[in-house]
């Protein structure tokens, strides 16, 4: 894969489902591919590619943070986090540090 290129997550999920489906089918790859209208070459390429992707170390990305005073009235307290894909998380009141770390880890993780 080209470094910096975005993955097509729908295509990846589609192929993950196909590879999982074949594993429990009891059919040979050739038989299964013929039955599902998939080329053997594409199936084998994606099976290897998915193994390679699953073996990649996770990449932690650090983003710059800009603190802006008085964005939320002090009486409410809270923070707003802008994720790398443009999504926003707004939190009010007390925020558990580990809970927030867990949520951010899930939201920023590469899908399976």
Backbone atoms as SQL, in Angstrom:
CREATE TABLE atoms (id INTEGER PRIMARY KEY, chain TEXT, resi INTEGER, resn TEXT, atom TEXT, x REAL, y REAL, z REAL);
INSERT INTO atoms VALUES
  (1, 'A', 1, 'UNK', 'N', 0.849, -1.185, 0.000),
  (2, 'A', 1, 'UNK', 'CA', 0.000, 0.000, 0.000),
  (3, 'A', 1, 'UNK', 'C', 0.889, 1.240, 0.000),
  (4, 'A', 2, 'UNK', 'N', 0.482, 2.261, -0.682),
  (5, 'A', 2, 'UNK', 'CA', 1.232, 3.507, -0.737),
  (6, 'A', 2, 'UNK', 'C', 1.136, 4.193, 0.612),
  (7, 'A', 3, 'UNK', 'N', 2.274, 4.663, 1.119),
  (8, 'A', 3, 'UNK', 'CA', 2.290, 5.343, 2.414),
  (9, 'A', 3, 'UNK', 'C', 1.454, 6.612, 2.314),
  (10, 'A', 4, 'UNK', 'N', 0.587, 6.810, 3.275),
  (11, 'A', 4, 'UNK', 'CA', -0.242, 8.003, 3.318),
  (12, 'A', 4, 'UNK', 'C', -1.564, 7.847, 2.591),
  (13, 'A', 5, 'UNK', 'N', -1.737, 6.760, 1.825),
  (14, 'A', 5, 'UNK', 'CA', -2.989, 6.553, 1.104),
  (15, 'A', 5, 'UNK', 'C', -4.072, 6.128, 2.096),
  (16, 'A', 6, 'UNK', 'N', -5.289, 6.586, 1.860),
  (17, 'A', 6, 'UNK', 'CA', -6.398, 6.214, 2.739),
  (18, 'A', 6, 'UNK', 'C', -6.935, 4.855, 2.312),
  (19, 'A', 7, 'UNK', 'N', -7.259, 4.053, 3.287),
  (20, 'A', 7, 'UNK', 'CA', -7.830, 2.741, 3.017),
  (21, 'A', 7, 'UNK', 'C', -9.324, 2.869, 2.787),
  (22, 'A', 8, 'UNK', 'N', -9.828, 2.029, 1.904),
  (23, 'A', 8, 'UNK', 'CA', -11.265, 1.943, 1.691),
  (24, 'A', 8, 'UNK', 'C', -11.792, 0.959, 2.728),
  (25, 'A', 9, 'UNK', 'N', -12.328, 1.471, 3.816),
  (26, 'A', 9, 'UNK', 'CA', -12.730, 0.628, 4.934),
  (27, 'A', 9, 'UNK', 'C', -13.903, -0.280, 4.585),
  (28, 'A', 10, 'UNK', 'N', -14.777, 0.160, 3.680),
  (29, 'A', 10, 'UNK', 'CA', -15.897, -0.687, 3.266),
  (30, 'A', 10, 'UNK', 'C', -15.386, -1.886, 2.472),
  (31, 'A', 11, 'UNK', 'N', -14.430, -1.627, 1.591),
  (32, 'A', 11, 'UNK', 'CA', -13.859, -2.722, 0.797),
  (33, 'A', 11, 'UNK', 'C', -13.117, -3.697, 1.720),
  (34, 'A', 12, 'UNK', 'N', -12.366, -3.152, 2.665),
  (35, 'A', 12, 'UNK', 'CA', -11.639, -4.006, 3.591),
  (36, 'A', 12, 'UNK', 'C', -12.608, -4.865, 4.407),
  (37, 'A', 13, 'UNK', 'N', -13.690, -4.280, 4.887),
  (38, 'A', 13, 'UNK', 'CA', -14.687, -5.041, 5.659),
  (39, 'A', 13, 'UNK', 'C', -15.332, -6.122, 4.797),
  (40, 'A', 14, 'UNK', 'N', -15.611, -5.802, 3.540),
  (41, 'A', 14, 'UNK', 'CA', -16.196, -6.760, 2.606),
  (42, 'A', 14, 'UNK', 'C', -15.277, -7.975, 2.456),
  (43, 'A', 15, 'UNK', 'N', -13.985, -7.721, 2.225),
  (44, 'A', 15, 'UNK', 'CA', -13.047, -8.821, 2.040),
  (45, 'A', 15, 'UNK', 'C', -12.801, -9.589, 3.323),
  (46, 'A', 16, 'UNK', 'N', -12.818, -8.906, 4.463),
  (47, 'A', 16, 'UNK', 'CA', -12.669, -9.618, 5.737),
  (48, 'A', 16, 'UNK', 'C', -13.827, -10.613, 5.915),
  (49, 'A', 17, 'UNK', 'N', -15.033, -10.173, 5.577),
  (50, 'A', 17, 'UNK', 'CA', -16.200, -11.057, 5.689),
  (51, 'A', 17, 'UNK', 'C', -16.066, -12.245, 4.737),
  (52, 'A', 18, 'UNK', 'N', -15.592, -12.001, 3.513),
  (53, 'A', 18, 'UNK', 'CA', -15.416, -13.095, 2.557),
  (54, 'A', 18, 'UNK', 'C', -14.387, -14.102, 3.049),
  (55, 'A', 19, 'UNK', 'N', -13.258, -13.604, 3.538),
  (56, 'A', 19, 'UNK', 'CA', -12.194, -14.494, 4.007),
  (57, 'A', 19, 'UNK', 'C', -12.692, -15.323, 5.202),
  (58, 'A', 20, 'UNK', 'N', -13.412, -14.686, 6.125),
  (59, 'A', 20, 'UNK', 'CA', -13.969, -15.423, 7.274),
  (60, 'A', 20, 'UNK', 'C', -14.992, -16.458, 6.819),
  (61, 'A', 21, 'UNK', 'N', -15.817, -16.082, 5.844),
  (62, 'A', 21, 'UNK', 'CA', -16.853, -16.985, 5.345),
  (63, 'A', 21, 'UNK', 'C', -16.278, -18.232, 4.704),
  (64, 'A', 22, 'UNK', 'N', -15.195, -18.090, 3.991),
  (65, 'A', 22, 'UNK', 'CA', -14.570, -19.234, 3.329),
  (66, 'A', 22, 'UNK', 'C', -13.942, -20.172, 4.349),
  (67, 'A', 23, 'UNK', 'N', -13.395, -19.613, 5.418),
  (68, 'A', 23, 'UNK', 'CA', -12.669, -20.420, 6.401),
  (69, 'A', 23, 'UNK', 'C', -13.545, -21.522, 6.995),
  (70, 'A', 24, 'UNK', 'N', -14.795, -21.245, 7.249),
  (71, 'A', 24, 'UNK', 'CA', -15.668, -22.237, 7.868),
  (72, 'A', 24, 'UNK', 'C', -16.553, -22.981, 6.893),
  (73, 'A', 25, 'UNK', 'N', -16.329, -22.788, 5.611),
  (74, 'A', 25, 'UNK', 'CA', -17.233, -23.359, 4.610),
  (75, 'A', 25, 'UNK', 'C', -16.982, -24.833, 4.316),
  (76, 'A', 26, 'UNK', 'N', -15.770, -25.314, 4.530),
  (77, 'A', 26, 'UNK', 'CA', -15.435, -26.682, 4.169),
  (78, 'A', 26, 'UNK', 'C', -15.119, -26.850, 2.692),
  (79, 'A', 27, 'UNK', 'N', -15.191, -25.754, 1.927),
  (80, 'A', 27, 'UNK', 'CA', -14.905, -25.792, 0.495),
  (81, 'A', 27, 'UNK', 'C', -13.450, -25.418, 0.244),
  (82, 'A', 28, 'UNK', 'N', -12.917, -25.847, -0.890),
  (83, 'A', 28, 'UNK', 'CA', -11.591, -25.373, -1.288),
  (84, 'A', 28, 'UNK', 'C', -11.736, -23.907, -1.688),
  (85, 'A', 29, 'UNK', 'N', -10.612, -23.225, -1.745),
  (86, 'A', 29, 'UNK', 'CA', -10.660, -21.815, -2.153),
  (87, 'A', 29, 'UNK', 'C', -11.257, -21.692, -3.542),
  (88, 'A', 30, 'UNK', 'N', -10.824, -22.545, -4.458),
  (89, 'A', 30, 'UNK', 'CA', -11.330, -22.491, -5.837),
  (90, 'A', 30, 'UNK', 'C', -12.848, -22.698, -5.875),
  (91, 'A', 31, 'UNK', 'N', -13.352, -23.710, -5.152),
  (92, 'A', 31, 'UNK', 'CA', -14.794, -23.982, -5.129),
  (93, 'A', 31, 'UNK', 'C', -15.567, -22.808, -4.518),
  (94, 'A', 32, 'UNK', 'N', -15.039, -22.309, -3.396),
  (95, 'A', 32, 'UNK', 'CA', -15.727, -21.227, -2.707),
  (96, 'A', 32, 'UNK', 'C', -15.775, -19.960, -3.568),
  (97, 'A', 33, 'UNK', 'N', -14.651, -19.649, -4.213),
  (98, 'A', 33, 'UNK', 'CA', -14.594, -18.449, -5.057),
  (99, 'A', 33, 'UNK', 'C', -15.551, -18.573, -6.236),
  (100, 'A', 34, 'UNK', 'N', -15.604, -19.741, -6.858),
  (101, 'A', 34, 'UNK', 'CA', -16.521, -19.951, -7.986),
  (102, 'A', 34, 'UNK', 'C', -17.959, -19.759, -7.524),
  (103, 'A', 35, 'UNK', 'N', -18.299, -20.347, -6.367),
  (104, 'A', 35, 'UNK', 'CA', -19.660, -20.259, -5.826),
  (105, 'A', 35, 'UNK', 'C', -20.064, -18.807, -5.528),
  (106, 'A', 36, 'UNK', 'N', -19.078, -17.960, -5.107),
  (107, 'A', 36, 'UNK', 'CA', -19.375, -16.577, -4.713),
  (108, 'A', 36, 'UNK', 'C', -18.984, -15.542, -5.762),
  (109, 'A', 37, 'UNK', 'N', -18.548, -15.993, -6.937),
  (110, 'A', 37, 'UNK', 'CA', -18.227, -15.063, -8.021),
  (111, 'A', 37, 'UNK', 'C', -17.018, -14.189, -7.747),
  (112, 'A', 38, 'UNK', 'N', -16.030, -14.764, -7.066),
  (113, 'A', 38, 'UNK', 'CA', -14.821, -14.027, -6.705),
  (114, 'A', 38, 'UNK', 'C', -13.637, -14.701, -7.376),
  (115, 'A', 39, 'UNK', 'N', -12.708, -13.910, -7.901),
  (116, 'A', 39, 'UNK', 'CA', -11.532, -14.528, -8.519),
  (117, 'A', 39, 'UNK', 'C', -10.607, -15.076, -7.432),
  (118, 'A', 40, 'UNK', 'N', -10.000, -16.220, -7.733),
  (119, 'A', 40, 'UNK', 'CA', -9.079, -16.851, -6.783),
  (120, 'A', 40, 'UNK', 'C', -7.910, -15.920, -6.492),
  (121, 'A', 41, 'UNK', 'N', -7.395, -15.257, -7.538),
  (122, 'A', 41, 'UNK', 'CA', -6.253, -14.354, -7.360),
  (123, 'A', 41, 'UNK', 'C', -6.600, -13.211, -6.404),
  (124, 'A', 42, 'UNK', 'N', -7.785, -12.607, -6.576),
  (125, 'A', 42, 'UNK', 'CA', -8.191, -11.499, -5.698),
  (126, 'A', 42, 'UNK', 'C', -8.375, -11.998, -4.266),
  (127, 'A', 43, 'UNK', 'N', -8.999, -13.160, -4.132),
  (128, 'A', 43, 'UNK', 'CA', -9.213, -13.716, -2.801),
  (129, 'A', 43, 'UNK', 'C', -7.879, -13.936, -2.083),
  (130, 'A', 44, 'UNK', 'N', -6.942, -14.563, -2.781),
  (131, 'A', 44, 'UNK', 'CA', -5.642, -14.858, -2.174),
  (132, 'A', 44, 'UNK', 'C', -4.876, -13.577, -1.847),
  (133, 'A', 45, 'UNK', 'N', -4.960, -12.593, -2.749),
  (134, 'A', 45, 'UNK', 'CA', -4.271, -11.325, -2.483),
  (135, 'A', 45, 'UNK', 'C', -4.842, -10.676, -1.225),
  (136, 'A', 46, 'UNK', 'N', -6.162, -10.611, -1.117),
  (137, 'A', 46, 'UNK', 'CA', -6.782, -9.974, 0.040),
  (138, 'A', 46, 'UNK', 'C', -6.520, -10.754, 1.324),
  (139, 'A', 47, 'UNK', 'N', -6.500, -12.071, 1.233),
  (140, 'A', 47, 'UNK', 'CA', -6.221, -12.862, 2.430),
  (141, 'A', 47, 'UNK', 'C', -4.824, -12.530, 2.956),
  (142, 'A', 48, 'UNK', 'N', -3.823, -12.455, 2.076),
  (143, 'A', 48, 'UNK', 'CA', -2.459, -12.084, 2.486),
  (144, 'A', 48, 'UNK', 'C', -2.409, -10.645, 2.981),
  (145, 'A', 49, 'UNK', 'N', -3.097, -9.750, 2.281),
  (146, 'A', 49, 'UNK', 'CA', -3.097, -8.334, 2.649),
  (147, 'A', 49, 'UNK', 'C', -3.705, -8.117, 4.033),
  (148, 'A', 50, 'UNK', 'N', -4.783, -8.815, 4.331),
  (149, 'A', 50, 'UNK', 'CA', -5.420, -8.658, 5.637),
  (150, 'A', 50, 'UNK', 'C', -4.529, -9.180, 6.759),
  (151, 'A', 51, 'UNK', 'N', -3.813, -10.265, 6.507),
  (152, 'A', 51, 'UNK', 'CA', -2.852, -10.765, 7.495),
  (153, 'A', 51, 'UNK', 'C', -1.769, -9.716, 7.723),
  (154, 'A', 52, 'UNK', 'N', -1.286, -9.112, 6.626),
  (155, 'A', 52, 'UNK', 'CA', -0.247, -8.081, 6.736),
  (156, 'A', 52, 'UNK', 'C', -0.772, -6.872, 7.516),
  (157, 'A', 53, 'UNK', 'N', -1.989, -6.434, 7.200),
  (158, 'A', 53, 'UNK', 'CA', -2.558, -5.271, 7.887),
  (159, 'A', 53, 'UNK', 'C', -2.760, -5.544, 9.371),
  (160, 'A', 54, 'UNK', 'N', -3.187, -6.757, 9.690),
  (161, 'A', 54, 'UNK', 'CA', -3.399, -7.096, 11.098),
  (162, 'A', 54, 'UNK', 'C', -2.090, -7.148, 11.872),
  (163, 'A', 55, 'UNK', 'N', -0.982, -7.384, 11.168),
  (164, 'A', 55, 'UNK', 'CA', 0.324, -7.465, 11.821),
  (165, 'A', 55, 'UNK', 'C', 0.984, -6.093, 11.980),
  (166, 'A', 56, 'UNK', 'N', 0.445, -5.062, 11.321),
  (167, 'A', 56, 'UNK', 'CA', 1.032, -3.719, 11.416),
  (168, 'A', 56, 'UNK', 'C', 0.937, -3.217, 12.851),
  (169, 'A', 57, 'UNK', 'N', 1.989, -2.568, 13.330),
  (170, 'A', 57, 'UNK', 'CA', 1.884, -1.976, 14.666),
  (171, 'A', 57, 'UNK', 'C', 0.891, -0.823, 14.618),
  (172, 'A', 58, 'UNK', 'N', 0.177, -0.636, 15.712),
  (173, 'A', 58, 'UNK', 'CA', -0.773, 0.473, 15.741),
  (174, 'A', 58, 'UNK', 'C', -0.006, 1.788, 15.720),
  (175, 'A', 59, 'UNK', 'N', -0.582, 2.751, 15.048),
  (176, 'A', 59, 'UNK', 'CA', 0.065, 4.054, 14.947),
  (177, 'A', 59, 'UNK', 'C', -0.668, 5.049, 15.834),
  (178, 'A', 60, 'UNK', 'N', 0.053, 5.580, 16.791),
  (179, 'A', 60, 'UNK', 'CA', -0.516, 6.597, 17.655),
  (180, 'A', 60, 'UNK', 'C', -0.227, 7.946, 17.024),
  (181, 'A', 61, 'UNK', 'N', -1.257, 8.716, 16.881),
  (182, 'A', 61, 'UNK', 'CA', -1.108, 10.028, 16.269),
  (183, 'A', 61, 'UNK', 'C', -1.322, 11.100, 17.325),
  (184, 'A', 62, 'UNK', 'N', -0.393, 12.021, 17.384),
  (185, 'A', 62, 'UNK', 'CA', -0.543, 13.150, 18.282),
  (186, 'A', 62, 'UNK', 'C', -0.952, 14.353, 17.458),
  (187, 'A', 63, 'UNK', 'N', -1.937, 15.055, 17.919),
  (188, 'A', 63, 'UNK', 'CA', -2.433, 16.227, 17.222),
  (189, 'A', 63, 'UNK', 'C', -2.179, 17.458, 18.074),
  (190, 'A', 64, 'UNK', 'N', -1.976, 18.586, 17.413),
  (191, 'A', 64, 'UNK', 'CA', -1.772, 19.803, 18.198),
  (192, 'A', 64, 'UNK', 'C', -3.058, 20.176, 18.938),
  (193, 'A', 65, 'UNK', 'N', -2.881, 20.757, 20.101),
  (194, 'A', 65, 'UNK', 'CA', -4.014, 21.181, 20.922),
  (195, 'A', 65, 'UNK', 'C', -3.925, 22.680, 21.109),
  (196, 'A', 66, 'UNK', 'N', -5.033, 23.342, 20.918),
  (197, 'A', 66, 'UNK', 'CA', -5.088, 24.776, 21.141),
  (198, 'A', 66, 'UNK', 'C', -6.129, 25.020, 22.220),
  (199, 'A', 67, 'UNK', 'N', -5.704, 25.627, 23.318),
  (200, 'A', 67, 'UNK', 'CA', -6.612, 25.903, 24.423),
  (201, 'A', 67, 'UNK', 'C', -7.209, 27.286, 24.205),
  (202, 'A', 68, 'UNK', 'N', -8.530, 27.319, 24.176),
  (203, 'A', 68, 'UNK', 'CA', -9.237, 28.574, 23.960),
  (204, 'A', 68, 'UNK', 'C', -10.039, 28.879, 25.221),
  (205, 'A', 69, 'UNK', 'N', -9.726, 29.971, 25.888),
  (206, 'A', 69, 'UNK', 'CA', -10.457, 30.300, 27.118),
  (207, 'A', 69, 'UNK', 'C', -11.906, 30.702, 26.834),
  (208, 'A', 70, 'UNK', 'N', -12.757, 30.441, 27.794),
  (209, 'A', 70, 'UNK', 'CA', -14.159, 30.867, 27.771),
  (210, 'A', 70, 'UNK', 'C', -14.962, 30.317, 26.599),
  (211, 'A', 71, 'UNK', 'N', -14.586, 29.172, 26.070),
  (212, 'A', 71, 'UNK', 'CA', -15.390, 28.592, 24.993),
  (213, 'A', 71, 'UNK', 'C', -16.685, 28.001, 25.552),
  (214, 'A', 72, 'UNK', 'N', -16.618, 27.451, 26.770),
  (215, 'A', 72, 'UNK', 'CA', -17.785, 26.918, 27.458),
  (216, 'A', 72, 'UNK', 'C', -17.901, 27.707, 28.757),
  (217, 'A', 73, 'UNK', 'N', -19.089, 28.171, 29.094),
  (218, 'A', 73, 'UNK', 'CA', -19.230, 28.926, 30.351),
  (219, 'A', 73, 'UNK', 'C', -18.682, 28.129, 31.526),
  (220, 'A', 74, 'UNK', 'N', -18.003, 28.827, 32.433),
  (221, 'A', 74, 'UNK', 'CA', -17.369, 28.179, 33.572),
  (222, 'A', 74, 'UNK', 'C', -18.371, 27.408, 34.425),
  (223, 'A', 75, 'UNK', 'N', -19.604, 27.852, 34.489),
  (224, 'A', 75, 'UNK', 'CA', -20.581, 27.180, 35.333),
  (225, 'A', 75, 'UNK', 'C', -20.855, 25.754, 34.850),
  (226, 'A', 76, 'UNK', 'N', -20.672, 25.498, 33.568),
  (227, 'A', 76, 'UNK', 'CA', -20.910, 24.160, 33.029),
  (228, 'A', 76, 'UNK', 'C', -19.649, 23.323, 33.031),
  (229, 'A', 77, 'UNK', 'N', -18.507, 23.943, 32.858),
  (230, 'A', 77, 'UNK', 'CA', -17.254, 23.211, 32.739),
  (231, 'A', 77, 'UNK', 'C', -17.339, 22.244, 31.564),
  (232, 'A', 78, 'UNK', 'N', -16.251, 21.897, 31.009),
  (233, 'A', 78, 'UNK', 'CA', -16.294, 20.924, 29.932),
  (234, 'A', 78, 'UNK', 'C', -15.165, 21.129, 28.946),
  (235, 'A', 79, 'UNK', 'N', -15.051, 20.162, 28.059),
  (236, 'A', 79, 'UNK', 'CA', -14.037, 20.240, 27.015),
  (237, 'A', 79, 'UNK', 'C', -14.649, 19.764, 25.703),
  (238, 'A', 80, 'UNK', 'N', -14.022, 20.176, 24.630),
  (239, 'A', 80, 'UNK', 'CA', -14.420, 19.709, 23.303),
  (240, 'A', 80, 'UNK', 'C', -13.166, 19.176, 22.624),
  (241, 'A', 81, 'UNK', 'N', -13.272, 17.979, 22.049),
  (242, 'A', 81, 'UNK', 'CA', -12.149, 17.349, 21.365),
  (243, 'A', 81, 'UNK', 'C', -12.514, 17.193, 19.903),
  (244, 'A', 82, 'UNK', 'N', -11.649, 17.678, 19.027),
  (245, 'A', 82, 'UNK', 'CA', -11.842, 17.537, 17.587),
  (246, 'A', 82, 'UNK', 'C', -10.950, 16.395, 17.124),
  (247, 'A', 83, 'UNK', 'N', -11.565, 15.301, 16.637),
  (248, 'A', 83, 'UNK', 'CA', -10.817, 14.139, 16.181),
  (249, 'A', 83, 'UNK', 'C', -10.229, 14.391, 14.803),
  (250, 'A', 84, 'UNK', 'N', -9.264, 13.575, 14.414),
  (251, 'A', 84, 'UNK', 'CA', -8.544, 13.782, 13.161),
  (252, 'A', 84, 'UNK', 'C', -9.452, 13.720, 11.940),
  (253, 'A', 85, 'UNK', 'N', -10.595, 13.011, 12.022),
  (254, 'A', 85, 'UNK', 'CA', -11.494, 12.919, 10.873),
  (255, 'A', 85, 'UNK', 'C', -12.586, 13.985, 10.894),
  (256, 'A', 86, 'UNK', 'N', -12.481, 14.954, 11.831),
  (257, 'A', 86, 'UNK', 'CA', -13.431, 16.054, 11.879),
  (258, 'A', 86, 'UNK', 'C', -14.559, 15.857, 12.890),
  (259, 'A', 87, 'UNK', 'N', -14.711, 14.655, 13.435),
  (260, 'A', 87, 'UNK', 'CA', -15.748, 14.438, 14.443),
  (261, 'A', 87, 'UNK', 'C', -15.378, 15.195, 15.712),
  (262, 'A', 88, 'UNK', 'N', -16.405, 15.591, 16.485),
  (263, 'A', 88, 'UNK', 'CA', -16.190, 16.326, 17.727),
  (264, 'A', 88, 'UNK', 'C', -16.784, 15.548, 18.892),
  (265, 'A', 89, 'UNK', 'N', -16.102, 15.651, 20.014),
  (266, 'A', 89, 'UNK', 'CA', -16.609, 15.075, 21.261),
  (267, 'A', 89, 'UNK', 'C', -16.705, 16.220, 22.248),
  (268, 'A', 90, 'UNK', 'N', -17.885, 16.416, 22.822),
  (269, 'A', 90, 'UNK', 'CA', -18.074, 17.454, 23.836),
  (270, 'A', 90, 'UNK', 'C', -18.371, 16.770, 25.161),
  (271, 'A', 91, 'UNK', 'N', -17.612, 17.136, 26.173),
  (272, 'A', 91, 'UNK', 'CA', -17.760, 16.542, 27.493),
  (273, 'A', 91, 'UNK', 'C', -18.052, 17.636, 28.503),
  (274, 'A', 92, 'UNK', 'N', -18.989, 17.369, 29.382),
  (275, 'A', 92, 'UNK', 'CA', -19.363, 18.331, 30.421),
  (276, 'A', 92, 'UNK', 'C', -19.257, 17.650, 31.773),
  (277, 'A', 93, 'UNK', 'N', -18.924, 18.422, 32.771),
  (278, 'A', 93, 'UNK', 'CA', -18.815, 17.878, 34.112),
  (279, 'A', 93, 'UNK', 'C', -17.519, 17.110, 34.294),
  (280, 'A', 94, 'UNK', 'N', -17.474, 16.290, 35.341),
  (281, 'A', 94, 'UNK', 'CA', -16.272, 15.522, 35.653),
  (282, 'A', 94, 'UNK', 'C', -16.044, 14.455, 34.583),
  (283, 'A', 95, 'UNK', 'N', -14.805, 14.320, 34.140),
  (284, 'A', 95, 'UNK', 'CA', -14.447, 13.318, 33.138),
  (285, 'A', 95, 'UNK', 'C', -13.376, 12.412, 33.737),
  (286, 'A', 96, 'UNK', 'N', -13.658, 11.116, 33.760),
  (287, 'A', 96, 'UNK', 'CA', -12.691, 10.142, 34.233),
  (288, 'A', 96, 'UNK', 'C', -11.573, 10.036, 33.201),
  (289, 'A', 97, 'UNK', 'N', -10.352, 10.243, 33.640),
  (290, 'A', 97, 'UNK', 'CA', -9.196, 10.279, 32.734),
  (291, 'A', 97, 'UNK', 'C', -9.022, 8.965, 31.981),
  (292, 'A', 98, 'UNK', 'N', -9.084, 7.842, 32.679),
  (293, 'A', 98, 'UNK', 'CA', -8.902, 6.543, 32.015),
  (294, 'A', 98, 'UNK', 'C', -10.074, 6.242, 31.081),
  (295, 'A', 99, 'UNK', 'N', -11.276, 6.592, 31.512),
  (296, 'A', 99, 'UNK', 'CA', -12.448, 6.391, 30.655),
  (297, 'A', 99, 'UNK', 'C', -12.333, 7.168, 29.363),
  (298, 'A', 100, 'UNK', 'N', -11.883, 8.410, 29.451),
  (299, 'A', 100, 'UNK', 'CA', -11.695, 9.232, 28.260),
  (300, 'A', 100, 'UNK', 'C', -10.615, 8.636, 27.362),
  (301, 'A', 101, 'UNK', 'N', -9.524, 8.175, 27.956),
  (302, 'A', 101, 'UNK', 'CA', -8.449, 7.551, 27.174),
  (303, 'A', 101, 'UNK', 'C', -8.969, 6.318, 26.443),
  (304, 'A', 102, 'UNK', 'N', -9.798, 5.516, 27.104),
  (305, 'A', 102, 'UNK', 'CA', -10.363, 4.315, 26.477),
  (306, 'A', 102, 'UNK', 'C', -11.272, 4.678, 25.313),
  (307, 'A', 103, 'UNK', 'N', -12.135, 5.672, 25.502),
  (308, 'A', 103, 'UNK', 'CA', -13.052, 6.100, 24.441),
  (309, 'A', 103, 'UNK', 'C', -12.265, 6.623, 23.245),
  (310, 'A', 104, 'UNK', 'N', -11.275, 7.465, 23.474),
  (311, 'A', 104, 'UNK', 'CA', -10.478, 8.007, 22.375),
  (312, 'A', 104, 'UNK', 'C', -9.716, 6.906, 21.652),
  (313, 'A', 105, 'UNK', 'N', -9.231, 5.942, 22.381),
  (314, 'A', 105, 'UNK', 'CA', -8.503, 4.816, 21.773),
  (315, 'A', 105, 'UNK', 'C', -9.412, 4.056, 20.820),
  (316, 'A', 106, 'UNK', 'N', -10.653, 3.816, 21.219),
  (317, 'A', 106, 'UNK', 'CA', -11.589, 3.104, 20.367),
  (318, 'A', 106, 'UNK', 'C', -11.962, 3.937, 19.143),
  (319, 'A', 107, 'UNK', 'N', -12.213, 5.227, 19.334),
  (320, 'A', 107, 'UNK', 'CA', -12.626, 6.079, 18.228),
  (321, 'A', 107, 'UNK', 'C', -11.527, 6.296, 17.193),
  (322, 'A', 108, 'UNK', 'N', -10.282, 6.326, 17.612),
  (323, 'A', 108, 'UNK', 'CA', -9.180, 6.586, 16.706),
  (324, 'A', 108, 'UNK', 'C', -8.545, 5.309, 16.168),
  (325, 'A', 109, 'UNK', 'N', -8.949, 4.151, 16.678),
  (326, 'A', 109, 'UNK', 'CA', -8.362, 2.882, 16.247),
  (327, 'A', 109, 'UNK', 'C', -8.817, 2.530, 14.846),
  (328, 'A', 110, 'UNK', 'N', -7.963, 1.811, 14.154),
  (329, 'A', 110, 'UNK', 'CA', -8.324, 1.303, 12.831),
  (330, 'A', 110, 'UNK', 'C', -9.373, 0.214, 13.011),
  (331, 'A', 111, 'UNK', 'N', -10.405, 0.207, 12.161),
  (332, 'A', 111, 'UNK', 'CA', -11.428, -0.819, 12.273),
  (333, 'A', 111, 'UNK', 'C', -10.886, -2.200, 11.929),
  (334, 'A', 112, 'UNK', 'N', -11.553, -3.223, 12.458),
  (335, 'A', 112, 'UNK', 'CA', -11.136, -4.600, 12.199),
  (336, 'A', 112, 'UNK', 'C', -11.665, -5.073, 10.877);
